[in-house]
Amino acid sequence: MSKFFQIFLNILVILSLLFISACGNKSKNMSPDRPLSAKEKRKENLEKGKGASLGSILDRARGGSTNFEFSSSNPMWRASLETLDFLPLTTVDYSGGVIITDWYSQKNNLESIKITIRFLSNEIRSSSLKIIIHKKICEKNLICSTNLISNNLIRDELLSTILRKASLFLKADKEKK
């Protein structure tokens, strides 16, 4: 037998022993009074608050504090998306309450903007949104710098446009009902 084959065989034996020993009996770590059937496990998990059933979800929906609101029924969300509809969007997360646009440049490819809108509340008021605008300026040799735009005029105009549209959406929704 060659020396290489003998080393290979020894490594194979050692790995096999490791795999076999890893498959040992784990039942000694399990509680003897643990539930064995699926029904008993579900019941135990529900009692401990680890699971949910259709009944518990419906109970919470009828009288609990769970709020099943969809993005299409939120006027602030719809107004924000409609206001930013000319921009390419990279992140739109209703449950996280954030809309992030991609970098956008209109005529000059050396300057572009990126807008982030964070939803702090669903109420139609100026403190419900946090709008962050970044501007990227690139030189001809493609060295770019990114800065936060501190011009409140641009941010305030965007905010007032969103609030105006949200108010119109809310009014139209109320008239439908």
Residue pairs with C-beta under 8 A, 6 or more apart in sequence:
35 41
35 43
35 44
42 51
42 53
45 51
46 52
46 53
46 56
57 66
60 66
61 68
69 122
71 77
71 78
71 94
72 78
73 173
74 94
74 122
75 124
75 165
75 166
75 167
75 169
75 170
75 173
76 119
76 122
76 123
76 124
76 128
76 129
76 162
76 166
77 94
77 119
77 122
78 165
78 166
78 169
79 162
79 163
79 164
79 165
79 166
79 168
79 169
80 99
80 117
80 119
80 129
80 162
80 166
81 92
81 99
82 165
83 158
83 161
83 162
83 165
84 99
84 101
84 115
84 117
87 101
87 102
87 104
87 115
88 101
88 102
88 104
89 99
89 100
89 101
89 102
90 100
90 101
90 102
91 98
91 99
91 100
92 99
92 100
93 99
97 118
97 119
97 120
98 116
98 117
98 118
98 119
99 115
99 116
99 117
100 114
100 115
100 116
100 117
101 113
101 114
101 115
101 116
102 114
103 112
103 113
103 114
103 136
104 112
104 113
104 114
105 111
105 112
105 113
109 138
110 137
110 138
110 139
110 140
111 135
111 136
111 137
111 138
112 135
112 136
113 133
113 134
113 135
113 136
113 149
114 133
114 134
114 136
115 131
115 132
115 133
115 134
115 158
116 131
116 132
116 133
116 134
117 129
117 130
117 131
117 132
117 162
118 129
118 130
118 131
118 132
119 128
119 129
120 127
120 128
120 129
120 130
121 127
121 128
122 128
124 163
124 166
124 167
124 170
125 163
126 159
126 163
129 159
129 162
131 155
131 158
131 159
132 148
133 148
133 149
133 154
133 155
133 158
134 146
134 147
134 148
134 149
135 146
135 147
135 149
136 144
136 145
136 146
137 144
137 145
137 147
138 144
138 145
149 155
